Structure formats: C-alpha cells, structure tokens
Amino acid sequence: MRRIGVLTAYAESDPEPKVWLAGFREVLQQLGWREGRNIEIDYRWAQGKLELMQRHAKELVALKPDLIFANNTPTTTAVLQQTRTIPIIFASVSDPVGSGFVASLPRPGGNVTGFINIEGSIASKWLGLLKEIAPGVARVVILLDPETSTHADYYLNPFKTAAPSLGVEAISASVHNMSELESVIAAQARQPNSGLIVAPGTPLNVNRAQVVSLAARHRLPAVYPFRFYAEVGGLLSYGSDNLDNYRRAASYVDRVLRGTKPSELPVQVRVKYELVINLKTAKAFGLTVPPTLLARADQVIE
C-alpha cells in the first residue's frame, strides 16, 4: 500500500477541483493504482487560506507519505517549507524557477517537479484579447494577489511591455485580501474607458464568482485566466486546461511511485491554451464580438 498526500488550495465544496481530481484518479487507475487496494490518498482542502495551507502541509508531511501532490504555487510553497525529502509533484504552477521550487525546467534538481499552467508572456495576449473584444478600452489594470502570486513580475513585465503598441495605459493593482476587492475595482471603474485583467491568484480563483460579479456591476470589461471564470459569467478567458494538467501530473506520480526521482523528471511547459467567450456577458456590456475572435474560440457560452 502506497500513500499519497493531496493538498489543494480550494474548498472541498468547490466543484472545479473535484473534476480535476477525478481526472487525476482516473489516470492513476489506468496506470494500475487503485484506492483501497494499492494506494491510499489523504486529501486536505485549504479554502484559499494561507494559514490552512501551512497547517495542512504540516499534517500531510507528518503522515510520511510516499509522495505529496500539490495543486498550485502557494500549496507547493507550503509543502516545501515542511519537507525537502518527500517527493512533490505540482499540477499548475506558473513560475517554478522564479518561485525557487526548481533549479531549472529541464533539471529540477530537488524533490519537486511538475507542470507549468501559464507562461508569463500570456499577459500580453490577455491585453490583446481585451482590446479585440472591447476596442474602446484605453486604460487597463491587471489585478494581482501579492500574497499567493509572489511571481507578479512574471505577468506584469510582459503586460507593461505590450501596452504601448496597443495604445493602452497599463496599471497594476494589488488585492491583499478579498475585502479590498470591491474598492479596488470601483476605483478603476471611476476612470473612463477602463478594462480589467485578472491574473491567476488563489483567493481570486476561489472567489471567482465575486470577482466576476463586481466586474459586471461596475461594467468593467475583463479578461480572466481560466475557463471557470467565463462559466460563472466572465466576459472572456484565456488560459490552460487545468483538468489536462491534473491528468498529466498523474503520470509523474506513477513514475515516482515506481522509483523515478523528481529531479529526473523535467518540468513540463503548457503548449495549448483555450479561449472561452461568454456571449451573454458581451451582450450585457453592449459589446459586439468580432467574427474573427469568435472563430478562434474553443468554447462560446450563449
């Protein structure tokens, strides 16, 4: 019987991580690992709270599992603070080198490896998509969570570099906790022709419905990093397929359980992104989505 610890930043009631983890378990089963027969999985749900991530990471390490599966940057950080010997596989980390997790992508060098979900250069793409769907936007704020996105420059630098060529004023705004969110969004909305880009961040992702609702209330056209924002009413999302990352991560878990060291497994970079457009929201904002943009969409929500 092998033991796996799973630490996820989301709440147990959130349907999204349940789908991702189901895909993770499905691939493990295909590879010969069945819960209750030859593996035991201990789950911990952090509800978007850093203190819970740290507490749960300590609990999981105390169980002495064969491997810990961490879903994102803050959960990986929490586990690495507790162990540098137990193998760790991460599913959706943006900047593992900048975050200090690995020495390099091809040669991680330690006890951790996994999968990159979004490259920093995507921030310029977010800005371009916002201008396509809302051409009148002249001032764009990128929303960052400095507590869990310690790699903010990873997105901020490409965002600011792309802005002049698109005729856009680039601004960054930090949200240290969700109680600040409404005042930050309201402040941006008071400026004419403003738009919003939401960078990946655990509290923002966990509270995605609130983020989307505030953007709609203040009539700020916004681009989001993941499909689940568009599915709750966000205007447009462009980012990786988290389910695919979880399924791919299961193959690394299998290899480590069979004896491969994490340092021998290169960090894999995302090669395909998905574009989701919410037409209902576009109409509510009075925006006409260009046919060329619709043609490129992987999913259109009507």
C-alpha positions as CSV (number, residue, x, y, z in Angstrom):
1,M,0.0,0.0,0.0
2,R,1.5,3.4,-1.1
3,R,0.4,6.6,0.4
4,I,-0.2,9.9,-1.4
5,G,-1.0,13.3,0.3
6,V,-3.0,15.8,-1.8
7,L,-3.0,19.4,-0.8
8,T,-5.4,21.7,-2.8
9,A,-5.9,25.4,-2.3
10,Y,-9.6,25.2,-3.0
11,A,-12.6,24.3,-0.8
12,E,-14.0,20.8,-0.7
13,S,-17.4,22.2,-1.8
14,D,-15.9,23.7,-5.0
15,P,-16.9,21.6,-8.0
16,E,-13.9,22.5,-10.1
17,P,-11.1,20.8,-8.2
18,K,-13.4,17.8,-7.7
19,V,-13.5,17.4,-11.5
20,W,-9.7,17.8,-11.8
21,L,-9.0,15.3,-9.0
22,A,-11.4,12.8,-10.6
23,G,-9.3,13.1,-13.8
24,F,-6.2,12.6,-11.7
25,R,-7.5,9.5,-10.1
26,E,-8.8,8.1,-13.4
27,V,-5.3,8.2,-14.9
28,L,-3.8,6.7,-11.8
29,Q,-6.3,3.9,-12.1
30,Q,-5.4,3.4,-15.8
31,L,-1.8,3.1,-14.7
32,G,-2.6,0.4,-12.1
33,W,-3.2,2.4,-8.9
34,R,-6.5,1.8,-7.2
35,E,-7.5,3.5,-3.9
36,G,-8.0,0.9,-1.1
37,R,-6.1,-1.7,-3.0
38,N,-2.5,-0.4,-3.5
39,I,-2.7,3.3,-2.8
40,E,-4.3,5.4,0.0
41,I,-4.9,9.1,-0.7
42,D,-5.2,11.7,2.1
43,Y,-6.9,14.9,1.0
44,R,-6.6,18.4,2.5
45,W,-8.6,21.4,1.4
46,A,-7.2,24.9,2.2
47,Q,-10.2,27.0,1.2
48,G,-7.9,29.7,-0.3
49,K,-6.4,30.4,3.1
50,L,-2.6,30.5,3.5
51,E,-2.7,29.5,7.2
52,L,-4.7,26.4,6.3
53,M,-2.3,25.5,3.5
54,Q,0.6,25.7,6.0
55,R,-1.3,23.7,8.7
56,H,-2.4,21.0,6.2
57,A,1.1,20.8,4.7
58,K,2.5,20.0,8.1
59,E,-0.2,17.4,8.7
60,L,0.5,15.7,5.4
61,V,4.2,15.6,6.0
62,A,3.6,14.1,9.5
63,L,1.8,11.2,7.8
64,K,5.1,10.3,6.0
65,P,3.5,9.7,2.6
66,D,5.4,8.3,-0.4
67,L,4.6,11.5,-2.3
68,I,2.7,14.7,-2.0
69,F,0.6,16.2,-4.8
70,A,0.2,20.0,-4.6
71,N,-2.1,21.8,-6.9
72,N,-0.5,25.2,-7.3
73,T,2.1,27.7,-6.3
74,P,1.1,28.5,-2.7
75,T,0.3,24.9,-1.8
76,T,3.7,23.8,-3.3
77,T,5.4,26.6,-1.2
78,A,3.6,25.3,1.9
79,V,4.7,21.7,1.4
80,L,8.4,22.7,0.6
81,Q,8.5,24.6,3.9
82,Q,7.9,21.3,5.6
83,T,10.0,18.8,3.6
84,R,12.9,18.7,1.2
85,T,12.9,14.9,1.1
86,I,9.4,13.7,0.4
87,P,8.8,13.8,-3.4
88,I,6.4,16.5,-4.5
89,I,4.5,16.8,-7.8
90,F,2.7,20.1,-8.7
91,A,-0.1,20.4,-11.2
92,S,-0.5,24.1,-12.0
93,V,2.4,26.3,-11.2
94,S,3.2,29.4,-13.2
95,D,6.9,30.2,-12.5
96,P,8.6,27.3,-10.6
97,V,12.1,28.7,-11.3
98,G,11.2,32.2,-10.1
99,S,9.4,30.8,-7.1
100,G,12.5,28.9,-6.1
101,F,11.0,25.4,-6.5
102,V,13.4,24.1,-9.1
103,A,16.9,25.0,-10.4
104,S,15.8,24.8,-14.0
105,L,12.9,23.3,-16.0
106,P,15.0,20.5,-17.7
107,R,16.8,19.7,-14.4
108,P,14.7,20.4,-11.4
109,G,17.4,19.3,-9.0
110,G,15.5,18.7,-5.8
111,N,12.5,16.8,-4.5
112,V,9.9,18.6,-6.6
113,T,8.8,18.8,-10.3
114,G,5.5,19.1,-12.2
115,F,3.6,21.1,-14.7
116,I,3.5,24.8,-15.7
117,N,0.0,26.0,-16.3
118,I,0.6,29.5,-17.7
119,E,3.7,31.3,-19.1
120,G,4.2,34.9,-18.2
121,S,4.2,36.1,-21.8
122,I,0.4,35.2,-21.9
123,A,-0.2,38.6,-20.2
124,S,0.4,40.4,-23.5
125,K,-2.1,38.0,-25.1
126,W,-4.7,38.9,-22.4
127,L,-4.2,42.5,-23.2
128,G,-4.6,42.0,-27.0
129,L,-7.8,39.9,-26.5
130,L,-9.3,42.7,-24.3
131,K,-8.6,45.2,-27.0
132,E,-10.2,42.9,-29.6
133,I,-13.4,42.4,-27.6
134,A,-13.6,45.9,-26.2
135,P,-11.7,48.2,-28.6
136,G,-12.6,51.4,-26.7
137,V,-10.6,50.3,-23.7
138,A,-7.7,52.8,-23.2
139,R,-6.7,52.1,-19.6
140,V,-6.2,48.6,-18.3
141,V,-5.5,47.4,-14.8
142,I,-4.0,44.0,-14.1
143,L,-5.3,42.6,-10.8
144,L,-2.6,40.8,-8.7
145,D,-2.7,38.9,-5.4
146,P,0.8,39.5,-3.9
147,E,0.2,37.1,-1.1
148,T,-0.1,34.0,-3.3
149,S,1.3,35.3,-6.6
150,T,4.8,36.1,-5.4
151,H,5.9,35.9,-9.0
152,A,3.8,39.0,-10.0
153,D,6.6,40.4,-12.3
154,Y,6.2,37.2,-14.3
155,Y,2.9,38.7,-15.7
156,L,3.5,42.4,-15.0
157,N,6.5,42.9,-17.2
158,P,5.0,41.4,-20.5
159,F,1.8,43.3,-19.7
160,K,3.5,46.6,-19.5
161,T,5.8,45.9,-22.5
162,A,2.7,45.2,-24.7
163,A,0.6,48.2,-23.6
164,P,2.2,51.0,-25.7
165,S,1.8,49.2,-29.1
166,L,-1.9,48.7,-28.2
167,G,-2.4,52.3,-27.2
168,V,-3.2,51.3,-23.6
169,E,-2.2,52.7,-20.3
170,A,-1.0,49.8,-18.2
171,I,-1.7,49.8,-14.4
172,S,-1.3,47.2,-11.7
173,A,-3.4,46.9,-8.6
174,S,-2.8,44.5,-5.6
175,V,-5.5,42.9,-3.7
176,H,-4.2,41.6,-0.4
177,N,-7.5,40.2,0.7
178,M,-11.0,39.9,-0.7
179,S,-12.3,42.7,1.5
180,E,-10.2,45.1,-0.6
181,L,-11.5,43.8,-3.9
182,E,-14.6,46.0,-4.3
183,S,-12.8,49.2,-3.5
184,V,-10.1,48.4,-6.0
185,I,-12.5,47.5,-8.8
186,A,-14.7,50.5,-8.0
187,A,-11.6,52.8,-8.2
188,Q,-10.7,51.6,-11.6
189,A,-14.3,51.8,-12.9
190,R,-14.4,55.5,-12.0
191,Q,-11.9,56.2,-14.7
192,P,-13.3,56.3,-18.2
193,N,-12.6,53.6,-20.8
194,S,-11.1,51.2,-18.2
195,G,-10.7,47.5,-18.5
196,L,-9.5,44.7,-16.3
197,I,-7.2,41.7,-16.5
198,V,-7.3,39.2,-13.6
199,A,-4.0,37.4,-13.1
200,P,-4.0,33.9,-11.5
201,G,-4.2,34.1,-7.7
202,T,-5.6,31.6,-5.2
203,P,-8.1,33.9,-3.4
204,L,-9.2,35.4,-6.7
205,N,-9.7,31.9,-8.2
206,V,-11.5,30.6,-5.2
207,N,-13.8,33.7,-5.1
208,R,-14.2,33.9,-8.9
209,A,-18.0,34.4,-8.7
210,Q,-17.5,37.5,-6.6
211,V,-14.7,38.8,-8.9
212,V,-16.9,38.4,-12.0
213,S,-20.0,39.9,-10.2
214,L,-18.1,43.0,-9.2
215,A,-16.6,43.5,-12.7
216,A,-20.2,43.2,-14.1
217,R,-21.7,45.6,-11.6
218,H,-19.1,48.2,-12.4
219,R,-19.3,47.5,-16.1
220,L,-15.6,46.7,-16.5
221,P,-14.8,44.5,-19.5
222,A,-12.4,41.9,-18.2
223,V,-10.2,39.0,-19.3
224,Y,-9.6,36.1,-17.0
225,P,-7.0,33.3,-16.8
226,F,-9.2,30.2,-16.6
227,R,-12.4,28.8,-18.1
228,F,-14.2,28.7,-14.8
229,Y,-14.4,32.5,-14.7
230,A,-16.2,32.6,-18.1
231,E,-18.5,29.8,-16.9
232,V,-19.7,31.9,-14.0
233,G,-20.3,35.0,-16.2
234,G,-16.9,36.3,-17.0
235,L,-16.6,38.0,-20.4
236,L,-13.6,36.1,-21.8
237,S,-11.0,33.7,-20.5
238,Y,-7.7,32.5,-22.0
239,G,-5.6,30.0,-20.2
240,S,-4.7,26.4,-19.6
241,D,-7.0,23.4,-19.2
242,N,-6.5,22.5,-15.5
243,L,-8.1,19.1,-15.9
244,D,-5.5,18.2,-18.5
245,N,-2.7,19.3,-16.2
246,Y,-4.0,17.1,-13.4
247,R,-4.2,14.1,-15.8
248,R,-0.7,14.7,-17.0
249,A,0.5,15.1,-13.4
250,A,-0.8,11.6,-12.6
251,S,1.7,10.1,-15.0
252,Y,4.5,11.8,-13.0
253,V,3.0,10.4,-9.7
254,D,3.1,7.0,-11.3
255,R,6.7,7.3,-12.3
256,V,7.8,8.5,-8.8
257,L,5.9,5.7,-7.1
258,R,7.7,3.3,-9.3
259,G,11.1,4.6,-8.4
260,T,11.9,7.7,-10.5
261,K,13.3,10.7,-8.6
262,P,11.6,14.1,-9.2
263,S,15.0,15.5,-10.1
264,E,15.0,13.2,-13.1
265,L,11.6,14.5,-14.4
266,P,11.7,17.8,-16.3
267,V,9.1,20.4,-15.5
268,Q,6.7,20.4,-18.5
269,V,5.5,23.6,-20.1
270,R,2.0,24.2,-21.3
271,V,1.7,24.1,-25.1
272,K,-2.0,24.7,-25.6
273,Y,-4.3,27.3,-24.2
274,E,-8.1,27.6,-24.5
275,L,-10.2,30.6,-25.4
276,V,-13.7,30.9,-23.9
277,I,-16.1,33.7,-24.7
278,N,-19.3,34.4,-22.9
279,L,-21.6,36.0,-25.5
280,K,-24.3,36.6,-22.9
281,T,-22.0,38.8,-20.9
282,A,-20.7,40.5,-24.1
283,K,-24.3,41.5,-25.0
284,A,-24.9,42.8,-21.4
285,F,-21.9,45.0,-21.8
286,G,-23.1,46.2,-25.2
287,L,-20.1,44.6,-27.0
288,T,-20.1,43.1,-30.4
289,V,-17.6,40.2,-30.6
290,P,-15.7,40.2,-33.8
291,P,-16.3,37.2,-36.0
292,T,-12.6,36.6,-36.2
293,L,-12.4,36.3,-32.4
294,L,-15.5,34.0,-32.3
295,A,-13.9,31.7,-34.9
296,R,-10.8,31.3,-32.7
297,A,-12.8,30.4,-29.6
298,D,-12.6,26.9,-28.2
299,Q,-16.0,27.5,-26.5
300,V,-18.7,30.1,-26.8
301,I,-21.1,30.4,-23.9
302,E,-24.5,31.7,-25.1
